[in-house]
Amino acid sequence: MAGRAGEGPQHPALHGDGWAERLLDHLRPGARDPRRVVAWLAGAVQGTVCLQDGDGTLLAGTPVPLDADVAADVTAGRISAAAVQDGDRHLRLVAVRAPDPRPAASALLAVARATPFDRRAAEIVTHTAGVVELLLRERELTAAGHRLRRATADLRLAILQLLMVEDTVSARRVAAGLWPGLLDTDSACVYIVEGHPAERDGLAEDCVVVTRGQALVVRCPAMDGHVIVLSPAPATAERLRSLVGGRPGTFLGGSVRQNLAQTAAAYGQALSALAVARFRPGQAAVYAERTHPERLMDPGALHAWAAAVLRPLDTLPHHTRAELLATTRLGLEFTAVSAAKVLGVSRNTVRARMDRVEALLGADFSDLTVRATAHLALNTQAALTEELAATVPDPSGVRLGDLLAGPGLRAWARDLLDRLVRDGRDLRGTLRAWIAAGGNAERAAQDLGVHAQTVREHVRGAEPVLERQLLAAGTDLYEVVLAHLALGDLAAPVLLRANPGQPDSPVHG
């Protein structure tokens, strides 16, 4: 091998054959690809070109055998470039600098050809290295930006998941570094913005912009078209309304203001409101816009009943109990798969926790009346405050039938279900049979003597009439089930095998 020499940057006048313009064309938007630049360089100097990173991994071009010591000197920054003659090969090695003050290069551009490098060829190689450096720097900055956005999105999701399981202390600790003051509040509202899944990233960015740093914006891990927004700021609702207004196929559902520990309940409210928003001209709805059955029940009696229903879990360690309650609330609100995605655990973990709660309560969650009753008890327990807890009476004598017998609740139930009579089809009868069959259209069809598709069409037809989503299990469906129970259209379920304090007396849901 014959000689090598270090060479500094060269800035001679460019020749007028147009190669510089063609090289600079590779910096235009849409044409920025180091591989295309390397291919162009090979043709421009009639040689073989190799671009490799600092570890010798090929990034573009064709591998070129190199002297390891020379390559190491250039890569380490001891020399910026080298010209080498190896037999009948002529090589040019140029360092491609990293975008930071490190002396080592981020990449090495090596060119080999059969004829010596004249001034024009040397200039092309040197200036091409500069263009490659810009492209690699842009690619690294783009990748770094993507990693930062991904890490930020992961942190947002982690905060939401902590709030979902009522761990507000950890959620505040995680949020404090990036969004100081965001969770320095006791309560907030949850909103769900729904759009086309392919457009969700842009929708999420728009939500970040319009909420002006006053909200936690999360791409929903369970529903591809949903963006979850948690915010304590009163102005957020109107800002999000203005965002979805006039956007075809975009809807907004919002919760009432809830304690941060009840984020899961607020999420369910927002999802319920979203179902209503799909039928509203303004494409938006808030959960507080309609009456809910639990608000028509005596608060003290309701909490006493819920305490009796959930008493079998009281013997568990606090952390285990809270984990089971939070998971079961979400599991009853959504599918096990969706609940698992929201919580960041496996669906088998969700099912195992719910199975344990089923066993402790002696319940059968395949029965929709049981699910609705358990859902009411769990959400009632989640909403219990210290002030209210001091006024809750002895739970032993409270039954669900007592809660459902109030005139206000029965009037609400009658008004709700009477809407179905206005339709020419027997929507009410079909819906009752479908609920009794556990939401199974085939079983309901057998009981009614109709086709299963007729059952599905009737249930789907009842959704806009009731302004509630029924085919997806959750708060909407459970409210309709409670309405049937209040009017005696369905039998009240037995939720517990026996009250631990009264072994011979089952606690009726």
C-alpha positions in Angstrom: 0.0 0.0 0.0 1.3 3.4 -0.9 1.0 6.6 1.1 -1.8 8.2 3.1 -2.2 11.8 3.9 -4.5 13.9 6.1 -6.4 16.5 4.3 -8.3 19.5 5.6 -11.5 21.0 4.1 -11.3 22.2 0.6 -13.2 25.2 -0.8 -12.0 25.7 -4.4 -14.1 27.3 -7.1 -16.5 24.7 -8.4 -16.3 23.6 -12.0 -19.1 24.6 -14.4 -20.3 21.1 -15.5 -23.3 21.3 -13.2 -22.3 18.6 -10.7 -22.7 21.0 -7.7 -26.3 21.8 -8.7 -27.1 18.2 -9.1 -25.6 17.4 -5.7 -27.6 20.2 -4.1 -30.8 18.9 -5.6 -30.5 16.1 -3.1 -31.3 18.6 -0.3 -34.7 19.5 -1.7 -37.7 18.2 0.4 -38.7 14.9 -0.9 -35.3 14.0 -2.2 -33.3 13.8 1.0 -32.0 10.3 1.1 -28.3 9.4 1.9 -28.6 6.3 -0.3 -29.6 8.3 -3.3 -26.7 10.7 -2.7 -24.2 7.7 -2.5 -25.6 6.2 -5.7 -25.2 9.6 -7.4 -21.6 10.0 -6.2 -20.7 6.6 -7.5 -21.8 7.6 -11.0 -20.3 11.1 -10.8 -16.8 9.9 -10.0 -17.1 6.5 -11.8 -16.2 4.5 -8.7 -17.5 2.4 -5.9 -18.9 4.2 -2.9 -19.4 3.0 0.7 -21.1 4.9 3.6 -20.7 3.2 6.9 -21.3 4.3 10.5 -18.6 4.7 13.2 -18.8 1.0 14.0 -18.3 -0.1 10.4 -21.9 -1.0 9.7 -22.9 -0.4 6.0 -25.4 2.4 5.7 -25.5 2.8 1.9 -23.6 1.9 -1.2 -21.3 -1.1 -1.8 -18.8 -2.5 0.7 -15.3 -1.2 0.0 -12.3 -3.1 1.5 -10.5 -0.6 3.7 -7.3 -0.5 5.7 -8.5 -0.8 9.3 -5.9 1.6 10.7 -6.7 4.3 8.2 -10.4 4.0 8.6 -10.0 4.1 12.4 -7.9 7.3 12.2 -10.5 9.0 10.1 -13.4 7.8 12.1 -11.8 8.7 15.5 -11.2 12.2 14.2 -7.4 12.1 14.2 -7.5 13.1 10.6 -10.5 14.5 8.6 -9.8 12.7 5.3 -7.2 10.4 3.7 -6.1 9.6 0.1 -4.8 6.1 -0.3 -3.3 4.1 -3.2 -3.6 0.3 -2.8 -2.2 -1.4 -5.8 -4.3 -0.4 -8.7 -7.0 1.0 -6.5 -7.3 4.7 -5.5 -9.3 5.4 -2.4 -10.6 8.5 -0.8 -11.9 8.4 2.8 -13.7 11.4 4.3 -15.2 11.8 7.8 -18.9 12.6 8.2 -19.1 14.6 11.4 -21.5 14.0 14.2 -24.0 16.8 15.0 -22.3 17.4 18.4 -18.8 18.5 19.6 -17.5 15.0 19.8 -14.2 14.5 17.9 -15.2 11.2 16.5 -17.1 11.0 13.2 -20.7 9.7 13.0 -20.0 8.0 9.7 -17.2 7.4 7.1 -17.6 8.0 3.3 -15.2 5.8 1.3 -14.7 6.0 -2.5 -12.6 3.7 -4.6 -11.9 3.9 -8.3 -9.4 2.6 -10.8 -7.9 6.0 -11.8 -6.4 8.7 -9.5 -8.6 11.4 -8.1 -8.3 14.6 -10.1 -9.2 17.9 -8.5 -12.8 17.7 -9.8 -13.4 14.2 -8.3 -11.8 15.2 -5.0 -14.1 18.2 -4.8 -17.1 16.1 -5.5 -16.2 13.6 -2.8 -15.5 16.4 -0.3 -18.7 18.3 -1.0 -20.8 15.1 -1.1 -19.6 14.3 2.4 -20.9 17.6 3.6 -24.3 16.9 2.0 -24.4 13.4 3.6 -23.6 15.0 6.9 -26.6 17.3 6.7 -28.8 14.5 5.7 -27.6 12.2 8.5 -27.9 15.0 10.9 -31.5 15.7 9.8 -32.3 12.0 10.1 -30.9 11.8 13.6 -32.8 14.9 14.7 -36.0 13.5 13.2 -35.4 10.2 15.0 -34.6 12.0 18.2 -37.8 14.0 17.8 -39.8 10.9 17.2 -38.2 9.2 20.3 -39.0 12.3 22.4 -42.6 12.4 21.1 -43.0 8.6 21.8 -41.5 9.0 25.3 -43.8 11.9 26.0 -46.8 9.9 24.8 -45.8 6.9 26.9 -45.5 9.2 30.0 -49.0 10.6 29.3 -50.4 7.1 29.0 -48.6 6.0 32.2 -50.1 9.0 34.1 -53.6 8.1 32.9 -53.1 4.5 33.8 -52.0 5.5 37.3 -55.1 7.7 37.7 -57.3 4.8 36.4 -56.2 2.7 39.4 -56.6 5.6 41.8 -52.8 6.1 42.4 -53.0 9.9 42.3 -49.8 10.4 44.3 -47.7 8.6 41.7 -49.6 10.2 38.8 -48.8 13.7 40.2 -45.1 12.8 40.7 -44.7 11.6 37.1 -46.6 14.6 35.7 -44.7 17.2 37.8 -41.5 17.1 35.7 -43.1 17.7 32.3 -46.4 19.4 33.1 -45.9 21.2 36.3 -49.1 22.2 38.0 -51.3 20.2 35.7 -52.5 17.8 38.4 -52.2 20.2 41.3 -56.0 19.9 41.7 -58.5 17.6 43.3 -60.8 17.2 40.4 -60.9 17.3 36.6 -63.0 16.4 33.6 -62.3 13.7 31.1 -63.2 14.1 27.4 -63.0 11.7 24.5 -62.5 13.1 21.0 -63.4 10.5 18.3 -62.2 10.8 14.7 -61.0 8.5 11.9 -58.2 6.2 13.2 -55.9 7.2 10.3 -56.2 10.9 11.3 -55.8 10.4 15.1 -52.2 11.6 15.4 -53.1 14.9 13.8 -56.2 15.1 16.0 -54.2 14.5 19.1 -51.8 17.3 18.2 -54.7 19.6 17.6 -56.0 18.7 21.0 -52.7 19.6 22.5 -52.7 23.0 20.7 -56.3 24.0 21.6 -55.9 23.0 25.3 -52.8 25.2 25.6 -50.8 23.0 27.9 -53.7 22.7 30.4 -54.6 19.1 29.6 -53.3 15.6 29.6 -53.8 14.4 26.0 -53.5 10.6 25.5 -54.0 8.4 22.4 -56.4 5.8 23.7 -54.7 2.4 23.9 -58.0 0.6 23.5 -59.8 2.5 20.7 -57.8 3.5 17.6 -59.9 6.5 16.8 -60.1 8.0 20.3 -58.1 10.7 22.0 -58.5 11.0 25.7 -58.2 14.5 27.3 -58.1 15.0 31.0 -58.2 18.6 32.2 -59.0 20.6 35.3 -59.4 23.8 33.2 -63.0 25.0 32.8 -62.2 26.4 29.3 -61.2 23.0 27.9 -64.8 21.9 27.1 -65.5 24.9 24.9 -62.1 24.7 23.2 -62.7 21.0 22.3 -66.2 21.8 21.1 -64.8 24.4 18.7 -62.3 21.8 17.5 -64.8 19.1 16.6 -67.5 21.6 15.4 -67.8 21.4 11.6 -65.4 18.4 11.3 -67.3 15.6 9.6 -67.0 12.3 11.5 -65.5 13.9 14.6 -67.3 13.8 18.0 -66.8 14.8 21.6 -68.0 13.3 24.8 -67.3 14.8 28.2 -67.7 13.8 31.8 -68.9 15.8 34.8 -66.1 17.1 37.0 -64.8 14.2 39.1 -62.2 13.6 41.8 -58.9 12.5 40.3 -59.3 9.2 42.1 -62.5 8.6 40.1 -60.8 9.1 36.7 -62.0 5.6 35.6 -65.6 6.6 36.3 -65.1 9.9 34.5 -63.7 8.0 31.5 -66.9 5.8 31.5 -69.0 8.9 31.6 -67.2 10.5 28.7 -67.6 7.3 26.6 -71.3 7.3 27.4 -71.6 11.0 26.4 -69.7 10.2 23.2 -72.5 7.7 22.2 -75.0 10.6 22.6 -72.8 13.0 20.7 -73.1 10.8 17.6 -76.8 11.8 17.4 -76.3 15.5 18.2 -76.1 18.2 15.5 -73.2 19.8 17.4 -71.4 16.5 17.5 -70.7 17.0 21.3 -72.4 15.9 24.5 -71.7 16.1 28.2 -72.6 13.3 30.6 -74.4 15.8 33.0 -76.9 16.6 30.3 -79.2 13.7 31.3 -80.6 12.2 34.4 -78.9 9.1 35.8 -80.6 6.5 38.1 -78.1 6.6 41.0 -78.9 10.3 41.4 -82.5 9.4 42.0 -81.7 7.0 44.9 -81.3 7.9 48.5 -77.5 8.6 48.9 -77.2 7.1 52.4 -79.2 4.0 51.5 -77.3 3.6 48.2 -73.9 3.7 49.9 -75.0 1.3 52.6 -76.2 -1.2 50.1 -73.0 -0.9 48.1 -71.0 -1.5 51.3 -72.9 -4.6 52.0 -72.5 -5.9 48.4 -68.7 -5.3 48.5 -68.1 -6.4 52.1 -66.5 -9.8 51.1 -63.5 -7.7 49.6 -63.0 -5.9 52.9 -60.7 -8.6 54.3 -58.2 -8.1 51.5 -55.1 -6.0 51.9 -55.8 -2.4 50.9 -53.6 -2.4 47.7 -55.1 -5.7 46.5 -58.7 -4.6 47.2 -58.1 -1.3 45.3 -56.5 -3.1 42.4 -59.4 -5.6 42.1 -62.1 -2.9 42.4 -60.4 -0.7 39.8 -59.9 -3.5 37.3 -63.4 -4.9 37.7 -65.0 -1.4 37.2 -63.1 -1.1 33.9 -63.8 -4.7 33.0 -67.5 -4.2 33.4 -67.4 -1.0 31.5 -65.4 -2.4 28.5 -64.2 -5.7 27.2 -61.4 -7.4 29.0 -59.1 -6.7 26.0 -59.9 -2.9 26.1 -59.6 -2.8 29.9 -56.2 -4.5 29.7 -55.0 -1.9 27.2 -56.2 1.0 29.3 -54.5 -0.4 32.4 -51.4 -1.6 30.7 -51.7 -5.2 31.8 -52.5 -8.5 30.0 -56.1 -9.5 29.3 -55.5 -12.7 31.3 -54.6 -10.5 34.3 -57.9 -8.6 33.9 -59.9 -11.8 33.6 -58.1 -13.3 36.6 -58.9 -10.3 38.8 -62.5 -10.3 37.7 -62.8 -14.0 38.3 -61.5 -13.4 41.8 -64.1 -10.7 42.4 -66.8 -13.0 41.0 -65.8 -15.7 43.4 -65.7 -13.4 46.4 -69.2 -11.9 45.6 -70.6 -15.3 44.5 -71.7 -13.5 41.3 -72.1 -14.5 37.7 -70.9 -11.7 35.4 -72.4 -13.3 32.3 -75.8 -12.2 33.7 -76.5 -8.6 32.6 -78.6 -7.9 35.7 -75.7 -9.0 37.9 -73.2 -6.9 35.9 -75.4 -3.8 36.1 -75.9 -4.3 39.8 -72.2 -4.9 40.5 -71.4 -1.9 38.3 -73.7 0.3 40.4 -72.1 -0.9 43.6 -68.6 -0.4 42.4 -69.1 3.1 41.1 -71.1 4.0 44.2 -68.2 2.8 46.4 -65.7 4.8 44.2 -67.7 8.0 44.7 -67.9 7.7 48.5 -66.4 10.7 50.3 -65.3 10.9 54.0 -68.1 13.3 54.7 -70.7 10.9 53.2 -69.2 7.9 54.8 -69.9 9.4 58.3 -73.7 9.5 57.4 -74.1 6.0 55.9 -76.5 3.9 57.9 -76.1 0.3 58.9 -76.0 -1.7 55.6 -77.6 -4.8 56.8 -81.2 -3.9 56.0 -80.8 -2.2 52.6 -81.7 -4.1 49.5 -81.7 -3.1 45.8 -85.4 -3.4 45.7 -85.7 -0.6 48.3 -83.4 1.6 46.1 -85.4 1.0 43.0 -88.8 1.5 44.6 -88.6 5.3 44.8 -91.2 7.2 42.8 -88.6 9.4 41.2 -86.6 6.5 39.9 -89.7 4.6 38.7 -90.8 7.7 36.8 -87.4 8.0 35.2 -87.5 4.4 34.2 -91.0 4.6 32.8 -90.1 7.7 30.8 -87.0 6.1 29.4 -88.5 2.8 28.3 -91.8 4.4 27.0 -89.7 6.0 24.3 -89.4 2.6 22.7 -93.2 2.2 22.3 -93.3 5.1 19.8 -91.5 2.8 17.3 -93.7 0.5 15.2 -91.5 -2.4 16.1 -91.6 -4.1 19.4 -88.3 -2.7 20.5 -89.1 -2.8 24.2 -90.0 -6.5 24.1 -86.9 -7.4 22.1 -84.6 -5.4 24.3 -86.0 -7.0 27.5 -85.6 -10.5 26.0 -82.0 -9.6 24.8 -81.0 -8.4 28.3 -82.6 -11.5 29.9 -80.5 -13.6 27.5 -77.3 -12.0 28.7 -77.0 -9.8 25.5 -76.9 -13.0 23.3 -78.9 -12.3 20.2 -79.2 -16.0 19.2 -80.7 -17.0 22.6 -83.0 -14.0 22.6 -84.2 -14.9 19.1 -85.0 -18.4 20.2 -87.1 -17.1 23.1 -88.9 -14.6 20.8 -89.3 -16.9 17.8 -87.6 -14.5 15.4 -84.3 -14.3 13.5 -81.1 -13.3 15.4 -80.5 -10.5 12.9 -84.0 -9.1 13.8 -82.9 -8.9 17.5 -79.7 -7.1 16.6 -81.5 -4.7 14.4 -84.0 -3.9 17.1 -81.3 -3.4 19.7 -79.4 -1.2 17.3 -82.6 0.7 16.5 -83.2 1.3 20.2 -79.8 3.1 20.6 -80.8 6.5 19.0 -84.2 6.3 20.7 -82.7 5.9 24.1 -79.6 8.0 23.3 -77.5 5.2 24.7 -75.0 2.7 23.4 -76.3 -0.8 24.0 -74.3 -3.2 21.9 -71.1 -2.2 23.7 -71.4 -3.2 27.4 -71.0 -0.2 29.7 -72.8 2.5 31.7 -75.4 3.1 29.0 -76.5 -0.5 28.9 -76.5 -0.9 32.7 -78.7 2.1 33.1 -81.3 0.5 30.8 -81.0 -2.7 32.7 -81.7 -0.8 36.0 -84.7 0.8 34.3 -86.1 -2.7 33.6 -85.4 -3.8 37.2 -87.1 -0.7 38.6 -90.3 -1.4 36.6 -90.2 -5.1 37.5 -89.7 -6.2 33.8 -86.7 -8.2 35.0 -86.1 -10.1 38.3 -83.6 -8.5 40.7 -80.4 -10.6 40.9 -78.9 -12.3 43.9 -75.4 -10.9 44.0 -74.0 -12.7 47.1 -74.1 -16.3 48.2 -74.6 -15.0 51.7 -74.0 -12.0 53.9 -71.0 -12.9 56.0 -72.6 -11.3 59.0 -75.9 -13.2 58.4 -75.0 -16.6 57.0 -78.6 -17.6 56.2 -79.6 -14.3 54.5 -78.4 -13.7 51.0 -77.8 -10.1 49.9 -80.0 -9.4 47.0 -78.3 -7.2 44.4 
